[in-house]
């Protein structure tokens, strides 16, 4: 059974940092393109960052997070991480992990990130 399990969310002050992790189960992780998306209340889901399959994955970032967030993958541990720094209140959202390969498209349940003083 395929599962994506996010962790690391929480409450952080503006300017702070958080590290999100997504552990995957039941997929051939190294073959999948991985991504982080987010959805704030009343807003559409939006792409945050993606990393392609393989050991030297190429990365892509939303303009709003470029230079502040870093996506990495660990193919030995079947995990993808999102290091977030210089957090802003507008980064508040549920962050979801995504795995894509050909027609396979899997999502985690999400982890809440709240940036507030």
Secondary structure, DSSP 8 states (H G I E B T S, - for coil): --EEEEE--EEE-TT--EEEEEEEESS-GGGSEEEEEEE-TTS--EEEEEE-SSTT--EEE-TTTTTTEEEEEETTTTEEEEEE-S--GGG-EEEEEEEEETTEEEE---EEEEE--
